[in-house]
């Protein structure tokens, strides 16, 4: 657990946070969130409010929520480190639901909307794909990248279905096999790869370049086909198949790098990749001549600055 205080701002007010690298989870100081949403003037006021709220939650039967909330040492206003109640994202949203405050209302409306959409997607799974497309477009991804990403989702689904058929358990065992594949083709395990790209909770595949995504698909698709042929019956055998599938894609990566002289594994993440796309579009617009004047925006701008 990284207990070095990280400060996040909400309406210009500080929220103390901590990042658990092992669990890949953010933890938030509950009293800080309470202070913001209920407009408490002092930390003592926020602590008192949280104490009353905890009792109300307990009376409502939310014992599991309160039991699962952790305590971490965080730097208080006086500069001393003290044990502080913290919550992960899911726990925090549950707590916010119980705060009767105008500032909490947007969160409650958002949770209601998410809940409605989740129910709709259960009834009509195609809506999941439609919303995924819309989300990627809003984030600035290109249509070509989105098509690759959707194919990657299908390839991943086929692999996890194969693992289930071979008795591999979801969760830890899936993560171990994924690490084996990633290490074999990229030379990094999943956590190292995310660290290289400066990621925490973000999805690694959403931050891959097109070529990284294609090679990852090749590794997973190859592993699926090898598994169908070899029919591994133990976790150890599944692990060996995963290593082999990743190695085949890794050899392809090395050959491409040898011929191009450029590394494929990139530290670029989605923000940087989308910036590149935006710059390309802006540059293209600058060199397209105006139909009426025959001049480019760049040439006009240059004259104005001369």
BAVEXTI-832621 format. One record per residue: z, x, y of N, C-alpha, C in turn. Coordinates in steps of 0.02 Angstrom, whole numbers, plus 32768, in hexadecimal, padded with zeros to 4 digits. Atoms other than C-alpha are relative to their C-alpha. Layout:
// BAVEXTI-832621
ZXYZXYZXY...
This chain:
// BAVEXTI-832621
8000802A7FC48000800080008000802C803E80027FDD7FC07FCE804580AA802C7FDB80317FD080237FD58066801781127FFC801A8048800A7FED7FBA8029807081AE7FE77FC380258011803E7FDC80207FE6822E7FB9800180198041800C7FE27F747FA7825680087FC1802A7FF880397FD37F6E7F3482EB7FBE7FDB8006803A802B7FF37EF37EA382F080137FD080377FF2802B7FC67EE37E3683897FE87FB97FF5801480467FFF7EE17D79839380137FE680447FF580157FBB7ECC7D3684438028803480277FE07FC87FDD7F007DE384848048800B7FED7FBC7FF580187FA37DDC84237FFE80267FBE80017FD3803A7FCF7E5E83A0801A7FDE7FC07FEB801680437FD87E3182E78005803F7FD57FF87FC5802B80217EBB82797FE37FF27FBB801F800980427FBF7ED381D8800880407FD67FFF7FC6802E7FBF7F45813F7FCA7FF47FCB8035800480327F337F6A80C48017801C7FBE7FEF7FEA80447F567F7480097FBF80157FDE803F7FE6801B7ECC7FE57FC87FF97FF07FB68003800E80487EFA7FC77F117FE87FB97FF38012804680097EEE7F097F1F7FC67FEA802C803480107FCF7E6B7F0F7FAA80127FBF80257FE6803D7FE07ED17E93800E8022801280427FDD7FF97FC07F087E8380C480417FD87FFD7FC280257FF87FBC7E5080E780107FFC804B7FF4800E7FBA7FEE7E02818D804A7FF1800C7FBC80107FEE80977DFB81E380047FB580117FFC80487FF780C87D4381D7801E7FEE80447FE080117FC0813B7D45826F7FD0800C803B80307FF37FCB80AF7D8F82D97FCF7FC68007802F80397FFF80377D0382A880247FC2801A7FD880397FE880C07C8182C4800A8004804B7FF57FF77FB980E47CCB836F7FC27FEC8029803E80107FDC802D7CBA83A37FF27FB57FFE80138047800780107C0B835F80327FD080207FCD802D7FE380B47BC2839F8015801680467FF47FE77FBC80B47C278443804A8010800C7FBB7FEA7FF881617C7084278002803A80327FFB7FCE7FCC819C7CDB84B8801D80427FE67FDF7FC4801A82047D5484507FF880057FB480047FF6804982027D9F83A180397FDA7FDE7FC88025801D82AD7D4E83837FED7FB67FF980168045800382617CA483AC7FD07FF47FC780308005803781D37CC38331802380047FBD7FDB7FF9803E824D7CFA82AA80277FC07FF07FDB803E800A82B77C5E82C47FD17FC87FE9803180338012821C7BEF82BB7FEB80097FB680157FF2804481E57C44821980377FEE7FCE7FC88011802C82937C2D81CD80037FB47FF5800080498006828C7B7281F27FC57FE87FD7803D8013802481DA7B6781B18007800F7FB57FF57FEF8046820B7BBF811080297FCB7FDC7FD68035801E82927B3D80F07FD77FC17FF58029803C800882157AB1810F7FCE80087FC7802F7FF3803681967B00809980237FFB7FBC7FDA8004803E821D7B108015800E7FB87FEE7FF38047800C824A7A58802A7FC17FDB7FE98040801E801481907A2F80157FEA80167FBB80117FEA8044818F7A897F6E7FD4803D7FFD802B7FC47FFD81337B267FA68027803E7FEB7FD77FC8801681AB7B977F477FD6803C7FEA802A7FC98019811F7BFC7EF67FE38028803A801B7FDE7FC580D37C237FA080348030801D7FCB7FD77FE281797C637FE4801480397FD37FEE7FCB8030819F7CC57F457FCD8038800080357FCF800480F77D1D7F497FF78027804180047FDB7FC281057D517FFF802780417FFA7FE07FBF8006812F7E0A800B8024801380407FE37FE17FC481957E7380837FE88048800380157FBB7FF481527F1580CD8023801A803E7FE37FE27FC4819B7F8F81497FCA80068035802F7FFE7FC881447F7881EF8026801280407FE17FEA7FC281667FBF829B800F7FC5802D7FEB80377FD581C97F4483057FF68013804A800A7FF67FB881C67F3383C38028803D80197FD67FC87FEA82527FB483D47FEB80427FE1801A7FC3801D81EB80338372801C80127FBC7FE27FF380428255802B82D57FDB7FDA7FCA802180228038820C8001822B80327FD37FDD7FD58030802182577F6481DF7FD87FD97FCD8021802A803182317EFB81467FEA7FBF8022801E803A7FDF81BF7E6E817E7FDD7FD57FCC8024802E802C81827DD381227FB58004800E80497FFD7FF880C67DE381047FDF7FD07FCF8026802D802B80427D7380B87FB880187FFB80477FF180057F947D8F80737FD97FC68020802980327FDC7F037D2780B6800C7FB97FE77FF68043801C7F1A7C94803E80457FE580137FBD80177FEF7FD57C8C805B80067FF0804A7FFB800B7FB87FC07C9A81177FE07FBE80148021803F7FF07F457C09811D802A7FC57FEB7FD4803680167FBE7B9E80B9803A7FF780327FCA80047FCF80497BC881357FE87FE08040801C801C7FC27FD97BA081C97FF87FB57FFB80088048800A7FB87AF4817E80407FDA80117FC080217FF580727ACF8194801A800980477FEA7FF67FBB807B7B03824B7FE17FCB802E801A80347FD4806C7A6D82C27FF4801C804680107FE07FC080167AC683527FB77FF78010804780057FED7F757AAB83B57FD8803E7FEE80237FC280107F4A7B6283967FF180067FB6800C7FFE80497F567B4682DA7FCB7FCE7FEB802F803680117EE27AAF82E07FBB801A7FEC80427FE780147E3D7B1382DC8000801B7FB87FFC7FE680457E777B69823B80027FC67FCF7FFB803A802D7EA47AC181EE7FBD7FDD7FF98042802080047DFB7A77821B7FD0802A7FD5802B7FD380277DA47B1081D280107FFB7FB67FEC800780467E087B0281307FE87FBE7FE38019804180177DDB7A4A81237FB580027FF480497FFB80077D237A73813D7FEE80287FC1800C7FD6803C7D287AFE80B9800E7FD97FC17FEF8029803A7D7D7A8880407FCB7FCC7FF180358032800A7CFA7A02805C7FC180217FE3803C7FDD80177C6C7A808044800880167FB77FF47FE980457CBC7AC27FA47FF87FC67FCF8008803C802B7CC57A127F5C7FB67FEE7FF98048800F80017C0F79F37F8C7FDA80307FD380217FCE80297BDB7A967F38800F7FF67FB67FEF800F80467C367A637E997FD47FC77FE6802B803880127BD279C17E987FB780157FFC80457FE97FFD7B2E7A167EC87FFF804C800A7FFD7FB67FFB7B307AD37EA17FC8801F802A80377FE47FD97A887AEB7EF98015800C80497FE87FF87FBC7AE67AD87F9E801F8045800B7FE27FBD7FFC7B3E7B7D7F787FCB8032801580377FD27FF17A977BD87F7D7FE87FF58047801780107FBC7A617B7D801C802F801C80347FCF7FE77FCF7B027BAB80758001804C800180037FB780027AF67C5F80397FC580198029803B7FED7FD97A467C6B8082800E7FFA804A7FF2800C7FBA7A807C22812680318034801C7FCF7FCE7FEA7B147C99812F7FE08044800980217FBF7FFB7AAA7D33810D7FD28003803D802D80027FC67A2A7CFE81918027800680417FD67FFD7FC37AB47CE48212801B8046800B7FE57FBC7FFB7AF57D9381EC7FCA8032801380357FD47FE97A4B7DDB82187FD980247FC980267FE080367A097E0C816C7FB77FE98001804680128004794D7E0E81537FF47FD37FC38012802B803878F87D9080E07FF480297FC1800F7FD5803978BF7E1F8070804280177FDF7FBF7FEA801B79727E60805D80237FC67FDE7FDE803B801C79B47DB0803D7FE37FEF7FBB801F800E804179367D967FB0801980317FCB7FE57FCE802E79707E397F6080487FF07FEE7FB9800E800C7A267E067F7580097FC47FD17FFC803A802C7A0A7D5D7F217FED80127FB980127FE8804379B37DB37E90803A80297FE27FC87FD880187A477E2A7E8580397FD37FE67FCC802F80167ABD7D957E767FEF7FE57FBB8015801A80417A567D517DE5800880367FC97FF97FC980307A527DFC7D8F804A800A7FEE7FB87FF8800C7B0F7E0B7DA3801A7FC77FD47FEA803980287B287D5C7D5C7FED80087FB780167FF580447AC17D877CC2802B80357FDD7FD67FCB801C7B297E247CA980467FE57FEE7FBC8019800D7BD17DCC7CB880007FCC7FC88005802F80387B967D427C427FFD80277FBE80057FD6803C7B697DCA7BC48044801E7FEF7FBD7FE4800C7C137E1B7BD9802F7FCC7FE27FD68036801B7C697D747BBA7FF07FF47FB68014800A80467C037D5F7B1A801A80387FD37FE87FC780287C3F7E0C7AE3804C800680017FB7800080017CF57DE17B008021802780377FE37FDC7FC77D0D7E417BA280247FCE802D7FD7802E7FD87D967DF37C0C7FF18007804A800B7FFF7FB87D7A7DC17CC0803B802180237FCA7FE07FDB7DDD7E1E7D427FFE804B7FF67FF97FB780067E177ECD7D167FC9801F7FD580337FE2802B7D9D7EEC7C877FBB7FFD8020803F80037FDB7D097EAE7CED7FFD803880347FFE7FCD7FCB7D407F237D7A7FF780467FE480077FBE801F7D4E7FB87D057FB7800E7FED80467FF780147C9F7F9D7CBE7FD28007803D80277FFA7FC27C587F847D6D80078045801D7FF47FBC7FE87CA880287DA17FD780337FD880257FD2802C7C58807F7D0B7FB680008012804780067FEE7BAB803D7D3A7FF38021804380097FE67FBC7BBF80697DF28006804C80017FF77FB780027C0181187DCE7FC580237FDF80377FE180257B73813A7D547FBF8002802880407FFF7FDB7AE6810A7DCA8007801C80477FF77FEB7FBA7B3181327E768029803F80077FD67FC57FFB7BA881C07E4D80437FF180217FC180157FE07C38815D7E9B80187FC17FDC7FE8804080197CAA80D67E597FFF7FCD8039800780347FCE7CB180317EB6802B800D803D7FD37FF47FC77D47805E7F217FE8803A802B801A7FC77FDA7CFE81077F527FC17FED8028803E80167FDF7C5780B47F7C80117FD6803E7FEC80297FC77CAD80337FEC801F802B80377FE17FD47FCF7D1280BB80407FCB8027802780377FDC7FE17C72811D80637FE07FD580378020802D7FD17C2C808480BC80327FE180337FCE80187FD17CCF8061811880127FB77FF57FF3804680107CEF7FBC80BE80477FF87FE57FBF8013801E7D8F7F64808C7FF57FC27FD58009803E80267D807EAD80587FB67FEF7FF68047801280017CC47EA880767FE0800E7FBC80247FF8803F7C4D7E957FE37FD4803E800480277FC280007BFF7F3D7FB57FB67FF280008048800E80057B567EF27F867FE47FE68042801680197FBF7B4D7E9C80307FF68038803280057FC77FD37B547F49807E7FD480377FE4802E7FD0801D7AD27FA080137FBC7FFC8023804680017FEA7A267FD5804F7FD77FE07FC8802B801F803279937F877FF47FFA802B7FC180087FD3803A797E80207F84804180057FD87FBF800080237A3880277F5B80077FC07FD77FFB804080217A317F6F7F2F7FD47FFD7FC2802F8001803879987F857EC0801A802C7FC67FE67FD4803579E680177E61803E7FE27FDF7FC68021801D7A887FB67E497FE97FC87FD1801C8034802C7A217F257E037FE4801E7FC0801D7FDE803A79C57F9D7D90803880137FCF7FC87FEB802A7A6C7FE07D50801E7FC57FDB7FE1803A801E7AB37F337D307FD17FDD7FCF80318020802D7A137EEA7CE57FF780297FC080067FD4803A7A027F827C72803C7FF97FD27FC3800880277AB77F707C3B7FFE7FBF7FD88005804180227A987EB97C117FD280057FC4802F7FFB80377A007EE17BA6801A802D7FC87FE47FD380337A577F727B4D80387FDC7FD97FC9802480207AEC7F027B297FE57FCC7FCF801E8032802C7A7D7E7A7ADF7FE480217FC0801B7FDC803A7A2F7EFE7A6D8037801D7FD47FCB7FDD80267ACC7F5F7A3C80367FD17FE77FCC803180137B3F7EC67A33804680217FF77FBE7FE080067BE07F267A5980377FCD7FF27FCB802F80147C7B7ED77A0D80458013801B7FC07FEB7FE57D067F3C7A5F7FF78013804A80047FED7FB97D317F657B147FE58047800780177FBB7FFF7D14801D7AF07FB480057FF880498001800A7C647FF87AB17FDD7FE3803E801D801C7FC27C407F8B7B4A8000803380387FFB7FCD7FCC7C7A801A7BB87FC980347FF780357FD0800E7C0080917B637FBC7FE58014803F80207FED7B7180167B7C7FF98000804C800180027FB67BA080057C357FEF8045801C800E7FBC7FEA7B9E80C27C4A7FB780127FF680477FF0800F7AF380CF7BF77FD27FDB8030802A80277FD27AA980437C608000801D80467FFB7FE17FBD7AEA80937D007FDD80438003801F7FBD80017AAC813F7CCC7FB57FFC8006804880097FFB79FA81007CB67FEB7FF58048800E800C7FB979FB80BE7D698010803E80297FEE7FC37FDC7A51815E7DA17FC980357FFB80387FD2800779C381C67D5A7FC67FEE802D803480177FD37949815B7DBB8011801380487FEB7FED7FBC79AE81787E5A7FF3804A800D80097FB87FF779AC82347E407FB78014800680477FF17FFC78F082357E237FE37FED8044801880167FBE78D081D27EC28017803280367FE57FD17FCE794382477F257FDC80437FFC80237FC0800878EB82DF7EDC7FBB7FFE8020804480057FE67840829F7F0E7FFE7FF3804C7FFF80107FB9787282607FBB8028803380297FD77FD17FDC78F082E67FE680377FDF80297FCE80267FD97966825F802880337FE07FD07FCD8022802A7A0B821D7FE27FF97FB480068005804980007A0A81667FB180447FE080117FBE801B7FF27AC681497FB7800F800A804A7FFA7FFE7FB87AE6811E806C80447FE780177FC180177FE27B81810B80D87FF57FC3802D800F80387FD47B288084813B801B7FBF7FE27FE8804280167B777FD781327FD67FCA8022802980377FE87B367F2B81607FF78000804B800480007FB77B5E7F3B82197FCC80338017802F7FCC7FEC7AFD7FDE82277FB97FEF7FE98043801180197A6D7FA181BA7FE07FC9802A801B80367FD77A597F0282217FEF8019804680107FE27FBF7A5C7F6B82C07FBD80227FFE80417FDF800879CA7FD0827E7FC77FCC800280338035800179687F2F825D7FF67FE580478005801A7FBC79907EEE830C7FDB8031802D80227FCD7FD779597F92835C7FB580017FF280478000801278B57F8D82FC7FDB7FC5801F801E803C7FE278937EDB83387FF78009804B80047FF57FB878BB7F0A83EC7FCB8032801280337FCE7FF3784D7FA483E47FBA7FE37FF78041801F800C77BE7F3E839B7FED7FD3803A800D802D7FC877CF7EC084287FEC8027803E800F7FD87FC477C77F4B84A97FB8801B800080447FE38000771D7F8A846E7FCA7FCB7FF880328035800376C97EE0845F7FEB7FED80468015800E7FBB765F7EC584FD80057FB58010800080457FE876757E2785637FB97FE680018044801B800575DE7DB585457FE07FF68044801C800D7FBE75C97D8F85FE7FF28040802780077FC37FD875E47E3B864C7FE4803B7FD980177FC8802975B87EAB85BA8030803B80027FCF7FCA7FFA76537F1385E3803B7FF37FD17FC68007802D76E87F34857380407FFC80297FC080037FDD779B7F0D85A5801B804580107FE77FBD7FF577C27FC585937FDF8020803D80237FE37FC7773C7FF8861180177FE180417FE880227FC477787F76868D8044801A80147FBC7FE77FF4782A7FB1867A7FFE8046801C80067FBB7FEA77F3806586927FEE80038049801680017FBB779C803B8736803A7FEE802E7FC880177FD778387FE3877780338038800A7FCD7FCB7FFC78A3807D87567FE5803E8023801F7FC47FE0782880FA87A380077FFE804B
